[in-house]
């Protein structure tokens, strides 16, 4: 009995420690990277009357990445900005293109232009947990993720001695206390050939390990919105429509309801199907781009992400790809006039704006009944 008890205690300790990822040796901070791409420049040179041709790789800064971490790397967040066009021509000002969040075993990606969130596995953390004892012995996520790789030198980057890892013939990494300061990718001559040229690189140009990182960075509004949207299954939608007038605004059949980017709406179609949608974009051509889900018995029966509606179009959301349908089956009309983007419910269907989707908290608070 005592052996069984000790075994259970040991399993608990191992399980608890396995949650303790902490890949970095620095609690928190911020790194600014430049992502370099390379263009090939060819020409001729003349020396002592002899003309020779040449070809060389010229780097240019394509993107800037601002990376934040906390809890020794248990959470991390980054913003990516495009700073130049292909070939290196600088943009008038940098443009944010993406945000990423790493937490637990999730790697969330937010495409700014498409207003789209992806949730992918976090392979680094998954592998380190799977090979926990190996990770403990090596004390390095790099040597655990790339088993068999060991540091083989150092190089000074930003006044810091970074460890050099030859990951493969395609990739080199320079890291300090687990933090990557330089990452280089190479082209090769065939699958077994030697390295040719550098294709791209990510280089740290500034590191700050003293400034306190705001916790809000690790709870971005796009992720809160995505979690709110996903939480709305059929049962929840019916409950909100039937019993939560405090968190909804019903669309008028004459005036419609004016939309803005990121609105979340709930609806009942002409065929009495329950659904939800989110406004992803209203573009310069007055097209409305949404994502939507339709439910039956709390199971998704149809969805669209993204789904684009042209201006002044009427949609049968129960079967949007069919154009010739009876008028009584049409659910919405999308129209922009005098800069008023409006969605009109048709055939007495119900359409509701979920008001918390226009707040920063994005919370549906519990209903307090007044006595």
Residue frames as qw, qx, qy, qz and C-alpha x, y, z in Angstrom:
[[0.000, 0.886, 0.463, 0.000, 0.00, 0.00, 0.00],
 [0.320, -0.787, 0.103, 0.517, 2.85, 2.32, 0.92],
 [0.422, -0.124, 0.589, 0.678, 4.57, 1.63, -2.45],
 [0.211, 0.635, 0.651, 0.358, 1.38, 2.44, -4.34],
 [0.161, -0.929, -0.253, 0.216, 1.03, 5.70, -2.39],
 [0.386, -0.602, 0.321, 0.620, 4.64, 6.71, -3.12],
 [0.391, 0.190, 0.685, 0.585, 4.15, 5.82, -6.80],
 [0.096, 0.820, 0.540, 0.163, 1.08, 8.07, -7.00],
 [0.269, -0.873, -0.007, 0.407, 2.97, 10.90, -5.32],
 [0.442, -0.307, 0.519, 0.664, 5.82, 10.48, -7.81],
 [0.300, 0.481, 0.682, 0.462, 3.38, 10.54, -10.75],
 [0.058, -0.927, -0.364, 0.077, 1.80, 13.72, -9.38],
 [0.363, -0.722, 0.209, 0.551, 5.20, 15.41, -9.00],
 [0.411, -0.029, 0.639, 0.649, 6.23, 14.45, -12.56],
 [0.182, 0.690, 0.639, 0.288, 2.86, 15.61, -13.93],
 [0.168, -0.930, -0.190, 0.266, 3.15, 18.92, -12.08],
 [0.392, -0.558, 0.384, 0.623, 6.73, 19.50, -13.24],
 [0.442, 0.257, 0.688, 0.515, 5.74, 18.63, -16.80],
 [0.135, 0.888, 0.432, 0.078, 3.55, 21.70, -16.85],
 [0.309, -0.846, 0.116, 0.419, 6.58, 23.84, -15.94],
 [0.757, 0.561, 0.166, 0.292, 7.86, 24.69, -19.42],
 [0.258, -0.920, 0.138, 0.262, 9.75, 27.97, -18.95],
 [0.859, 0.370, 0.103, 0.338, 12.08, 27.82, -21.99],
 [0.327, 0.757, -0.177, 0.537, 13.98, 31.03, -21.22],
 [0.623, -0.245, -0.461, 0.583, 16.36, 31.95, -18.41],
 [0.040, 0.042, -0.107, 0.993, 15.05, 35.54, -18.34],
 [0.204, 0.417, 0.752, -0.468, 11.64, 36.22, -16.80],
 [0.378, 0.794, 0.465, -0.106, 10.28, 38.81, -19.21],
 [0.261, -0.490, 0.293, 0.779, 11.24, 41.30, -21.86],
 [0.565, 0.757, 0.187, -0.268, 11.01, 42.53, -25.41],
 [0.508, -0.227, 0.557, 0.616, 13.04, 41.92, -28.56],
 [0.504, 0.737, 0.003, -0.451, 12.84, 43.85, -31.83],
 [0.659, -0.044, 0.636, 0.398, 13.84, 41.83, -34.88],
 [0.391, 0.599, -0.306, -0.629, 14.45, 42.68, -38.49],
 [0.807, 0.173, 0.563, 0.035, 13.44, 40.00, -40.97],
 [0.013, 0.618, -0.505, -0.602, 15.80, 40.08, -43.92],
 [0.845, 0.410, 0.343, -0.007, 15.18, 38.85, -47.43],
 [0.397, -0.461, 0.510, 0.609, 17.80, 38.69, -50.16],
 [0.658, 0.712, 0.113, -0.217, 17.69, 39.80, -53.77],
 [0.773, -0.033, 0.370, 0.514, 20.23, 38.74, -56.40],
 [0.182, 0.915, -0.112, -0.343, 22.17, 41.55, -58.03],
 [0.814, 0.119, 0.373, 0.430, 24.16, 40.77, -61.18],
 [0.218, 0.955, -0.077, -0.188, 26.48, 42.92, -63.20],
 [0.820, 0.363, -0.085, 0.435, 29.95, 43.42, -64.64],
 [0.394, -0.865, 0.142, 0.277, 33.10, 44.85, -63.14],
 [0.705, 0.631, -0.129, 0.297, 36.26, 46.00, -64.88],
 [0.545, -0.774, 0.271, 0.177, 39.69, 45.83, -63.34],
 [0.369, -0.499, 0.614, 0.489, 43.03, 46.30, -65.14],
 [0.349, 0.377, -0.515, -0.686, 41.15, 46.28, -68.41],
 [0.184, -0.060, -0.972, -0.135, 39.57, 42.89, -67.71],
 [0.559, -0.180, 0.000, -0.810, 35.78, 42.71, -67.53],
 [0.172, -0.050, -0.975, 0.131, 34.21, 40.03, -65.35],
 [0.524, -0.462, -0.390, -0.600, 30.64, 39.26, -64.42],
 [0.068, 0.099, -0.787, 0.605, 29.45, 38.94, -60.84],
 [0.555, -0.477, -0.490, -0.474, 26.34, 37.97, -58.91],
 [0.190, 0.104, -0.703, 0.677, 25.75, 38.64, -55.23],
 [0.345, -0.624, -0.699, -0.053, 22.99, 38.42, -52.62],
 [0.045, 0.332, -0.185, 0.924, 21.94, 41.81, -51.27],
 [0.201, -0.448, -0.812, 0.314, 19.90, 41.83, -48.03],
 [0.171, -0.383, -0.087, -0.904, 17.00, 44.17, -47.35],
 [0.158, 0.108, 0.742, -0.642, 14.67, 44.58, -44.38],
 [0.253, -0.305, -0.732, -0.555, 11.29, 43.14, -45.39],
 [0.563, -0.643, -0.431, -0.290, 9.55, 43.05, -41.99],
 [0.008, -0.455, 0.580, -0.676, 9.94, 44.18, -38.40],
 [0.680, -0.374, -0.622, -0.103, 8.91, 41.87, -35.57],
 [0.200, -0.539, 0.452, -0.682, 8.31, 43.02, -31.99],
 [0.705, -0.144, -0.694, -0.019, 8.39, 40.03, -29.62],
 [0.371, -0.563, 0.391, -0.627, 7.32, 40.03, -25.95],
 [0.676, -0.112, -0.728, 0.022, 7.54, 37.24, -23.41],
 [0.419, -0.571, 0.365, -0.604, 6.72, 36.70, -19.72],
 [0.867, -0.295, 0.315, -0.249, 6.88, 33.94, -17.09],
 [0.399, -0.473, 0.728, 0.295, 10.23, 32.79, -18.52],
 [0.191, 0.231, -0.731, -0.613, 8.59, 32.17, -21.90],
 [0.239, 0.299, 0.900, -0.208, 5.45, 30.39, -20.74],
 [0.374, 0.800, 0.447, -0.139, 3.56, 33.11, -22.64],
 [0.343, -0.257, 0.355, 0.831, 4.75, 35.10, -25.63],
 [0.391, 0.801, 0.414, -0.185, 3.27, 37.61, -28.05],
 [0.398, -0.224, 0.377, 0.806, 4.54, 39.26, -31.21],
 [0.415, 0.797, 0.214, -0.383, 3.53, 41.88, -33.75],
 [0.594, 0.040, 0.524, 0.609, 4.72, 41.73, -37.37],
 [0.238, 0.832, 0.080, -0.495, 4.99, 44.80, -39.61],
 [0.717, 0.430, 0.321, 0.445, 5.76, 45.00, -43.31],
 [0.248, -0.766, 0.057, 0.590, 8.33, 47.74, -43.89],
 [0.056, 0.516, -0.531, -0.670, 9.21, 47.32, -47.57],
 [0.834, 0.389, -0.002, -0.393, 7.95, 45.91, -50.84],
 [0.935, 0.055, 0.258, 0.236, 9.53, 43.01, -52.70],
 [0.641, 0.538, -0.005, 0.547, 13.06, 43.99, -53.62],
 [0.524, -0.261, -0.339, 0.737, 13.49, 46.41, -50.73],
 [0.002, 0.479, 0.182, 0.859, 11.57, 49.56, -51.71],
 [0.084, -0.164, -0.677, 0.713, 10.52, 51.11, -48.41],
 [0.108, -0.700, -0.673, -0.213, 6.85, 51.73, -47.68],
 [0.042, -0.698, 0.024, -0.715, 5.84, 55.27, -46.62],
 [0.420, -0.489, 0.526, -0.554, 5.11, 53.79, -43.18],
 [0.066, 0.122, -0.989, 0.048, 5.19, 50.28, -41.75],
 [0.677, -0.142, -0.250, -0.678, 1.97, 48.25, -41.90],
 [0.455, -0.243, 0.783, -0.347, 0.93, 45.72, -39.26],
 [0.551, 0.181, -0.662, -0.475, 0.23, 42.38, -40.94],
 [0.759, -0.202, -0.613, -0.083, -0.07, 39.85, -38.12],
 [0.368, -0.599, 0.510, -0.495, -0.06, 39.12, -34.42],
 [0.711, 0.020, -0.703, -0.002, 0.81, 35.84, -32.69],
 [0.519, -0.577, 0.391, -0.495, 0.25, 34.50, -29.21],
 [0.599, 0.132, -0.785, 0.092, 1.87, 31.43, -27.68],
 [0.450, -0.391, 0.482, -0.642, 0.23, 30.05, -24.54],
 [0.806, -0.086, 0.533, -0.244, -0.10, 26.52, -23.14],
 [0.539, -0.026, 0.744, 0.394, -0.07, 24.24, -26.20],
 [0.433, 0.795, 0.424, -0.028, -1.68, 26.82, -28.48],
 [0.344, -0.203, 0.292, 0.869, -0.10, 28.97, -31.16],
 [0.304, 0.784, 0.493, -0.223, -2.70, 31.57, -32.13],
 [0.344, -0.021, 0.385, 0.856, -2.23, 33.60, -35.32],
 [0.239, 0.774, 0.429, -0.401, -4.18, 36.71, -36.25],
 [0.419, 0.272, 0.469, 0.729, -4.13, 37.87, -39.89],
 [0.004, 0.468, 0.250, -0.848, -4.79, 41.60, -39.65],
 [0.216, 0.173, -0.464, -0.842, -5.86, 42.08, -43.28],
 [0.422, -0.195, -0.799, -0.381, -8.25, 39.11, -43.32],
 [0.483, -0.393, 0.310, -0.719, -9.34, 39.69, -39.70],
 [0.899, -0.022, -0.383, -0.212, -8.94, 35.94, -39.25],
 [0.431, -0.612, 0.608, -0.263, -7.77, 33.92, -36.23],
 [0.800, 0.191, -0.565, -0.075, -6.05, 30.53, -36.53],
 [0.635, -0.580, 0.436, -0.264, -5.40, 28.15, -33.63],
 [0.762, 0.390, -0.517, 0.014, -2.53, 25.76, -34.34],
 [0.882, -0.403, -0.145, 0.196, -0.66, 23.32, -32.07],
 [0.084, -0.909, 0.403, -0.069, 2.51, 24.61, -30.41],
 [0.919, 0.194, -0.334, 0.077, 4.97, 21.86, -31.47],
 [0.289, 0.535, -0.572, 0.551, 7.86, 23.14, -29.36],
 [0.443, -0.381, 0.495, -0.643, 5.94, 22.91, -26.09],
 [0.937, 0.003, -0.022, -0.348, 4.25, 19.64, -27.05],
 [0.801, 0.333, -0.454, 0.203, 7.58, 17.96, -27.78],
 [0.110, 0.483, -0.607, 0.622, 9.24, 19.27, -24.62],
 [0.667, -0.273, 0.358, -0.593, 6.35, 17.92, -22.54],
 [0.954, 0.149, -0.177, -0.188, 6.42, 14.60, -24.39],
 [0.781, 0.219, -0.389, 0.436, 10.16, 14.24, -23.72],
 [0.378, -0.893, 0.001, -0.245, 10.06, 15.87, -20.30],
 [0.803, -0.499, 0.168, 0.279, 12.97, 13.99, -18.74],
 [0.688, 0.284, 0.224, 0.629, 15.18, 14.64, -21.79],
 [0.073, 0.839, 0.133, 0.523, 14.21, 18.33, -21.62],
 [0.589, -0.806, 0.052, -0.033, 15.12, 18.43, -17.92],
 [0.827, -0.235, 0.216, 0.463, 18.53, 16.87, -18.58],
 [0.532, 0.419, 0.266, 0.686, 19.37, 19.05, -21.58],
 [0.170, -0.694, -0.302, 0.632, 17.86, 22.19, -20.01],
 [0.004, 0.353, -0.392, -0.849, 17.38, 23.50, -23.55],
 [0.663, 0.489, 0.393, -0.409, 14.26, 23.67, -25.71],
 [0.435, 0.693, -0.444, -0.364, 16.49, 23.94, -28.79],
 [0.075, 0.384, -0.920, -0.030, 18.31, 20.68, -28.06],
 [0.442, 0.181, 0.807, -0.349, 14.97, 19.02, -27.23],
 [0.615, 0.615, 0.151, -0.471, 13.08, 20.23, -30.29],
 [0.635, 0.639, -0.423, -0.096, 16.04, 19.38, -32.54],
 [0.859, -0.422, 0.290, 0.005, 17.25, 16.20, -30.88],
 [0.870, 0.125, 0.175, 0.445, 20.93, 15.49, -31.53],
 [0.323, 0.771, -0.010, 0.549, 21.81, 19.15, -32.05],
 [0.618, -0.578, -0.226, 0.483, 24.34, 20.74, -29.67],
 [0.067, 0.985, -0.086, -0.131, 25.82, 24.20, -29.46],
 [0.870, 0.131, 0.121, 0.460, 29.11, 24.41, -31.33],
 [0.437, 0.197, -0.006, 0.878, 30.34, 27.92, -30.71],
 [0.090, -0.760, -0.429, 0.479, 29.40, 31.46, -29.79],
 [0.330, 0.438, 0.298, 0.781, 28.94, 34.76, -31.57],
 [0.099, -0.360, -0.371, 0.850, 28.50, 38.27, -30.19],
 [0.028, -0.562, -0.593, -0.575, 25.08, 39.76, -30.99],
 [0.298, -0.826, -0.169, -0.449, 23.98, 43.05, -29.38],
 [0.047, -0.668, 0.564, -0.483, 26.99, 42.80, -27.07],
 [0.793, -0.275, 0.417, -0.349, 25.85, 39.35, -25.86],
 [0.008, 0.362, -0.910, -0.200, 27.62, 36.03, -26.38],
 [0.815, 0.134, 0.077, -0.558, 24.99, 33.91, -28.14],
 [0.577, -0.183, 0.791, 0.085, 25.28, 30.13, -28.48],
 [0.422, 0.425, -0.513, -0.615, 25.51, 28.87, -32.05],
 [0.669, 0.075, 0.721, -0.162, 23.49, 25.86, -33.21],
 [0.227, 0.272, -0.696, -0.625, 23.87, 24.32, -36.66],
 [0.696, 0.111, 0.448, -0.550, 20.29, 22.96, -36.82],
 [0.795, 0.310, 0.506, 0.125, 20.61, 21.53, -40.33],
 [0.459, 0.046, 0.418, 0.783, 22.03, 22.41, -43.71],
 [0.034, 0.687, 0.512, 0.514, 18.97, 24.63, -44.10],
 [0.375, -0.847, -0.186, -0.327, 19.03, 26.47, -40.76],
 [0.482, 0.127, -0.506, 0.704, 21.31, 28.11, -38.16],
 [0.418, -0.823, -0.306, -0.231, 20.20, 29.52, -34.80],
 [0.348, 0.278, -0.469, 0.762, 22.00, 31.82, -32.35],
 [0.542, -0.678, -0.403, -0.290, 20.43, 31.95, -28.87],
 [0.147, 0.365, -0.553, 0.735, 21.11, 33.55, -25.49],
 [0.242, 0.004, 0.725, -0.645, 19.51, 31.99, -22.42],
 [0.346, 0.386, 0.853, -0.054, 17.00, 30.30, -24.71],
 [0.316, 0.804, 0.207, -0.460, 16.09, 33.51, -26.55],
 [0.701, 0.351, 0.406, 0.470, 16.74, 33.40, -30.29],
 [0.120, -0.757, 0.071, 0.638, 18.81, 36.40, -31.38],
 [0.270, 0.540, -0.530, -0.595, 19.48, 35.28, -34.93],
 [0.731, 0.193, 0.647, -0.100, 17.88, 32.72, -37.24],
 [0.188, 0.563, -0.524, -0.611, 19.24, 32.09, -40.76],
 [0.824, 0.273, 0.477, -0.138, 17.75, 29.93, -43.54],
 [0.120, -0.516, 0.643, 0.553, 19.75, 28.70, -46.54],
 [0.830, 0.419, -0.107, -0.352, 19.10, 27.32, -50.00],
 [0.585, -0.377, 0.695, 0.181, 20.86, 24.11, -51.03],
 [0.374, 0.413, -0.654, -0.512, 21.90, 22.29, -54.18],
 [0.664, -0.059, -0.695, -0.269, 19.35, 19.49, -54.10],
 [0.772, -0.561, -0.140, -0.265, 18.23, 17.48, -51.11],
 [0.881, -0.328, -0.013, 0.341, 21.76, 16.28, -50.33],
 [0.549, 0.585, -0.025, 0.597, 23.72, 19.19, -51.71],
 [0.439, -0.184, -0.347, 0.808, 25.75, 21.80, -49.85],
 [0.008, 0.803, 0.367, -0.469, 24.48, 25.20, -48.78],
 [0.465, 0.535, 0.317, 0.630, 24.30, 27.83, -51.49],
 [0.070, 0.405, -0.062, 0.910, 23.03, 31.22, -50.36],
 [0.055, 0.271, 0.663, -0.696, 21.11, 32.74, -47.49],
 [0.038, -0.522, -0.706, -0.477, 17.40, 32.94, -48.36],
 [0.330, -0.775, -0.162, -0.514, 16.19, 34.83, -45.31],
 [0.471, 0.009, -0.617, 0.630, 17.20, 35.75, -41.79],
 [0.403, -0.827, -0.275, -0.278, 15.69, 37.14, -38.60],
 [0.546, 0.186, -0.390, 0.718, 18.09, 39.25, -36.55],
 [0.383, -0.789, -0.410, 0.250, 17.58, 40.91, -33.17],
 [0.353, 0.581, -0.018, 0.733, 18.42, 44.62, -33.31],
 [0.199, -0.505, 0.348, -0.765, 17.30, 45.53, -29.79],
 [0.605, -0.303, -0.734, 0.054, 16.64, 43.62, -26.57],
 [0.253, -0.516, 0.281, -0.768, 15.08, 44.91, -23.34],
 [0.596, -0.209, -0.771, 0.085, 14.92, 42.65, -20.27],
 [0.183, -0.090, -0.541, 0.816, 14.18, 45.31, -17.65],
 [0.381, -0.075, -0.071, -0.919, 10.91, 46.95, -18.72],
 [0.406, 0.157, 0.810, -0.394, 7.78, 45.32, -17.24],
 [0.131, -0.097, -0.755, -0.636, 5.63, 43.75, -19.96],
 [0.524, -0.033, 0.179, -0.832, 1.90, 44.52, -19.76],
 [0.384, 0.080, 0.907, -0.154, -0.29, 41.47, -19.06],
 [0.571, 0.571, 0.248, -0.536, -2.89, 42.82, -21.52],
 [0.274, 0.560, -0.643, -0.446, -0.58, 41.91, -24.40],
 [0.027, 0.128, -0.990, -0.046, -1.18, 38.23, -23.64],
 [0.272, 0.489, 0.785, -0.267, -4.95, 38.58, -23.81],
 [0.018, -0.091, 0.375, 0.922, -5.48, 40.37, -27.17],
 [0.512, 0.285, 0.283, -0.759, -8.97, 41.55, -28.05],
 [0.592, 0.305, -0.543, -0.512, -9.07, 39.45, -31.25],
 [0.309, 0.061, -0.942, 0.116, -8.60, 36.29, -29.20],
 [0.218, 0.209, 0.656, -0.692, -11.27, 37.34, -26.69],
 [0.564, 0.333, -0.095, -0.749, -13.62, 38.00, -29.62],
 [0.510, 0.232, -0.778, -0.285, -12.83, 34.61, -31.17],
 [0.115, -0.046, -0.922, 0.366, -13.48, 32.82, -27.88],
 [0.395, 0.282, 0.398, -0.779, -16.78, 34.67, -27.46],
 [0.592, 0.325, -0.387, -0.627, -17.83, 33.75, -31.01],
 [0.427, 0.157, -0.888, -0.069, -16.90, 30.08, -30.52],
 [0.089, 0.060, 0.807, -0.580, -18.78, 29.92, -27.20],
 [0.532, 0.243, 0.130, -0.801, -22.06, 30.66, -28.98],
 [0.053, 0.068, 0.967, 0.240, -23.52, 27.25, -29.76],
 [0.283, -0.417, -0.616, -0.606, -27.19, 26.74, -30.64],
 [0.472, -0.592, -0.627, 0.181, -28.33, 26.41, -27.03],
 [0.340, -0.398, -0.192, 0.830, -26.52, 29.59, -26.01],
 [0.011, -0.110, -0.387, -0.915, -27.89, 31.52, -29.00],
 [0.372, -0.528, -0.668, -0.370, -31.47, 30.46, -28.24],
 [0.469, -0.565, -0.503, 0.456, -31.02, 31.40, -24.59],
 [0.230, -0.251, 0.005, 0.940, -29.72, 34.87, -25.51],
 [0.142, -0.244, -0.522, -0.805, -32.44, 35.51, -28.11],
 [0.453, -0.538, -0.671, -0.234, -35.23, 34.35, -25.81],
 [0.585, -0.701, -0.378, 0.156, -34.15, 35.68, -22.44],
 [0.550, -0.395, -0.029, 0.735, -31.35, 38.27, -22.75],
 [0.293, 0.863, 0.311, 0.269, -32.75, 41.50, -24.23],
 [0.352, -0.897, 0.109, 0.243, -30.15, 43.35, -22.13],
 [0.470, -0.459, 0.556, 0.509, -27.30, 42.11, -24.36],
 [0.418, 0.289, 0.709, 0.489, -29.00, 42.26, -27.75],
 [0.249, 0.486, 0.014, -0.838, -30.39, 44.83, -30.17],
 [0.578, 0.374, 0.723, 0.065, -33.00, 43.54, -32.63],
 [0.146, -0.078, 0.472, 0.866, -32.85, 44.72, -36.22],
 [0.454, 0.507, 0.322, -0.658, -35.84, 46.62, -37.54],
 [0.618, 0.317, 0.674, 0.252, -37.31, 45.23, -40.77],
 [0.343, 0.906, 0.231, 0.088, -37.68, 48.72, -42.26],
 [0.064, -0.951, 0.304, 0.006, -34.59, 50.49, -40.92],
 [0.836, 0.291, -0.400, 0.239, -32.36, 47.41, -40.73],
 [0.665, -0.708, 0.056, 0.233, -29.31, 47.48, -38.49],
 [0.336, 0.870, -0.351, 0.083, -26.11, 49.39, -39.20],
 [0.961, -0.128, -0.053, 0.239, -23.01, 47.23, -39.11],
 [0.035, 0.889, -0.455, 0.040, -19.39, 47.81, -38.25],
 [0.586, 0.401, -0.695, 0.113, -16.29, 45.65, -38.38],
 [0.187, 0.171, -0.868, 0.427, -16.18, 42.82, -35.79],
 [0.624, -0.139, 0.178, -0.748, -19.91, 42.92, -34.97],
 [0.012, -0.026, -1.000, 0.011, -21.30, 39.55, -33.87],
 [0.563, -0.006, -0.066, -0.823, -24.91, 38.89, -34.84],
 [0.276, 0.081, 0.942, -0.175, -27.38, 36.12, -33.98],
 [0.465, 0.177, -0.278, -0.822, -30.28, 35.18, -36.24],
 [0.560, 0.206, 0.782, -0.180, -33.15, 32.85, -37.02],
 [0.011, -0.134, 0.645, 0.752, -33.62, 32.19, -40.74],
 [0.597, 0.079, -0.185, -0.777, -36.78, 31.90, -42.82],
 [0.742, -0.003, -0.649, -0.167, -36.52, 28.11, -42.35],
 [0.686, -0.674, 0.057, -0.267, -36.22, 28.59, -38.56],
 [0.847, 0.101, -0.276, 0.442, -32.55, 27.67, -38.54],
 [0.446, -0.871, 0.019, 0.205, -30.43, 29.18, -35.74],
 [0.747, 0.410, -0.022, 0.524, -27.23, 30.95, -36.76],
 [0.380, -0.814, 0.024, 0.439, -24.48, 33.40, -35.89],
 [0.656, 0.599, 0.088, 0.452, -22.18, 35.61, -37.91],
 [0.440, -0.666, 0.008, 0.602, -19.26, 37.98, -37.45],
 [0.433, 0.901, 0.013, -0.005, -18.44, 40.97, -39.66],
 [0.801, -0.160, 0.164, 0.554, -14.88, 40.50, -40.92],
 [0.282, -0.203, 0.256, 0.902, -14.68, 43.46, -43.30],
 [0.396, 0.817, 0.386, -0.161, -16.61, 46.13, -45.16],
 [0.602, -0.086, 0.325, 0.724, -14.30, 46.99, -48.05],
 [0.011, -0.414, 0.137, 0.900, -13.90, 50.02, -50.30],
 [0.212, -0.055, -0.712, -0.667, -16.15, 48.38, -52.93],
 [0.579, -0.178, 0.188, -0.773, -18.96, 48.09, -50.34],
 [0.717, -0.005, -0.684, -0.138, -18.67, 44.31, -50.15],
 [0.623, -0.556, 0.345, -0.429, -19.55, 42.73, -46.81],
 [0.578, 0.261, -0.768, 0.088, -17.32, 39.85, -45.70],
 [0.669, -0.471, 0.284, -0.501, -18.58, 37.67, -42.86],
 [0.244, 0.129, -0.960, 0.044, -18.09, 34.29, -41.29],
 [0.664, -0.203, 0.072, -0.716, -21.16, 32.37, -40.19],
 [0.021, 0.060, -0.993, 0.102, -22.41, 29.10, -38.68],
 [0.671, -0.174, -0.221, -0.686, -25.81, 27.44, -38.99],
 [0.151, -0.220, 0.891, -0.366, -26.99, 24.91, -36.39],
 [0.759, -0.168, -0.346, -0.525, -29.42, 22.02, -36.09],
 [0.901, -0.386, -0.197, -0.016, -29.71, 20.02, -32.84],
 [0.434, -0.841, 0.285, 0.154, -26.63, 21.90, -31.63],
 [0.725, -0.068, 0.489, 0.480, -24.55, 20.62, -34.54],
 [0.087, 0.609, -0.288, -0.734, -23.04, 22.85, -37.22],
 [0.702, 0.411, 0.581, 0.017, -24.79, 22.07, -40.51],
 [0.556, 0.679, 0.189, 0.441, -23.28, 24.84, -42.66],
 [0.421, -0.739, 0.008, 0.525, -20.61, 27.47, -42.34],
 [0.577, 0.714, 0.106, 0.382, -18.76, 30.08, -44.34],
 [0.431, -0.833, 0.144, 0.316, -15.38, 31.68, -43.56],
 [0.138, 0.336, 0.190, -0.912, -14.99, 33.98, -45.31],
 [0.293, 0.569, 0.748, 0.176, -18.26, 34.63, -47.15],
 [0.112, -0.208, 0.107, 0.966, -18.57, 37.79, -49.26],
 [0.256, 0.703, 0.657, -0.097, -21.81, 39.59, -50.09],
 [0.289, 0.273, 0.298, 0.868, -21.92, 42.22, -52.84],
 [0.126, 0.218, 0.275, -0.928, -23.60, 45.55, -52.23],
 [0.577, 0.191, -0.038, -0.794, -27.38, 45.59, -52.74],
 [0.433, 0.099, -0.870, -0.215, -27.54, 41.77, -52.70],
 [0.748, -0.298, 0.181, -0.565, -30.20, 39.59, -51.08],
 [0.201, 0.378, -0.899, 0.090, -29.03, 36.33, -49.51],
 [0.890, -0.259, -0.191, -0.323, -30.60, 33.01, -48.64],
 [0.115, -0.668, 0.691, -0.250, -28.20, 32.12, -45.83],
 [0.839, -0.112, 0.476, -0.239, -29.71, 28.63, -45.50],
 [0.799, 0.212, 0.454, 0.332, -28.32, 27.86, -48.96],
 [0.019, -0.824, 0.095, 0.558, -26.21, 30.85, -50.08],
 [0.258, -0.279, 0.701, 0.603, -24.73, 29.19, -53.18],
 [0.258, 0.504, 0.790, 0.235, -28.18, 28.80, -54.78],
 [0.045, -0.077, 0.095, 0.991, -29.18, 31.98, -56.63],
 [0.432, -0.213, -0.456, -0.748, -32.69, 31.18, -57.85],
 [0.153, -0.244, -0.874, 0.391, -34.83, 30.75, -54.74],
 [0.167, -0.742, -0.591, -0.268, -38.33, 31.75, -53.75],
 [0.011, 0.661, -0.129, 0.739, -38.63, 35.27, -52.33],
 [0.689, -0.627, -0.018, -0.363, -40.02, 33.94, -49.06],
 [0.927, -0.184, -0.130, 0.301, -36.76, 32.02, -48.43],
 [0.431, 0.582, -0.189, 0.663, -34.54, 35.12, -48.60],
 [0.624, -0.527, -0.444, 0.369, -33.04, 36.07, -45.24],
 [0.344, -0.660, -0.040, 0.667, -30.96, 39.26, -45.54],
 [0.501, 0.783, 0.165, 0.329, -30.38, 42.23, -47.79],
 [0.582, -0.419, 0.013, 0.697, -27.02, 44.02, -47.64],
 [0.319, 0.808, 0.296, 0.397, -26.91, 47.64, -48.73],
 [0.423, -0.405, -0.124, 0.801, -24.73, 50.72, -48.33],
 [0.193, 0.763, 0.360, 0.501, -26.24, 54.11, -49.13],
 [0.122, -0.888, 0.095, -0.434, -24.96, 57.49, -47.94],
 [0.268, 0.472, -0.715, 0.441, -22.12, 55.66, -46.13],
 [0.635, -0.293, 0.436, -0.566, -24.60, 53.72, -43.98],
 [0.319, 0.199, -0.915, -0.145, -23.67, 50.01, -44.07],
 [0.609, -0.095, 0.360, -0.700, -26.96, 48.27, -43.27],
 [0.117, -0.006, -0.983, -0.145, -28.19, 44.70, -43.07],
 [0.580, -0.065, 0.023, -0.812, -31.94, 44.25, -43.49],
 [0.322, 0.034, 0.933, -0.159, -33.78, 41.14, -42.24],
 [0.424, 0.046, -0.512, -0.746, -36.29, 39.77, -44.75],
 [0.632, -0.196, -0.672, -0.332, -39.49, 37.73, -44.38],
 [0.617, -0.654, 0.054, -0.435, -39.86, 38.51, -40.68],
 [0.825, -0.003, -0.444, 0.351, -36.75, 36.58, -39.69],
 [0.507, -0.857, -0.027, 0.087, -35.05, 37.57, -36.43],
 [0.655, 0.438, -0.202, 0.582, -31.70, 39.34, -36.49],
 [0.520, -0.847, -0.091, 0.056, -29.90, 40.55, -33.36],
 [0.357, 0.691, -0.439, 0.449, -26.70, 42.47, -32.70],
 [0.776, -0.407, -0.374, 0.304, -24.81, 41.00, -29.76],
 [0.052, -0.974, 0.036, -0.216, -23.98, 44.26, -27.98],
 [0.671, -0.641, 0.289, 0.237, -20.94, 42.95, -26.00],
 [0.786, 0.239, 0.302, 0.483, -19.17, 42.45, -29.35],
 [0.273, 0.807, 0.070, 0.519, -18.86, 46.25, -29.54],
 [0.491, -0.853, 0.150, -0.090, -17.18, 46.50, -26.13],
 [0.249, 0.685, -0.665, 0.164, -13.56, 46.03, -25.07],
 [0.463, -0.333, 0.745, -0.346, -14.39, 43.39, -22.47],
 [0.528, 0.145, -0.699, -0.461, -16.49, 41.26, -24.83],
 [0.001, -0.018, -0.920, 0.391, -18.23, 39.73, -21.83],
 [0.505, -0.414, -0.499, -0.569, -21.81, 38.53, -21.59],
 [0.100, -0.262, 0.665, -0.692, -22.47, 39.21, -17.93],
 [0.100, -0.325, -0.932, 0.127, -24.94, 37.15, -15.96],
 [0.231, -0.539, -0.408, -0.700, -28.49, 38.43, -16.07],
 [0.066, -0.105, -0.653, 0.747, -29.63, 40.17, -12.88],
 [0.189, -0.585, -0.702, -0.359, -33.37, 39.93, -12.51],
 [0.096, -0.260, 0.253, -0.927, -35.02, 42.96, -10.94],
 [0.211, -0.415, -0.870, 0.165, -37.53, 42.13, -8.21]]
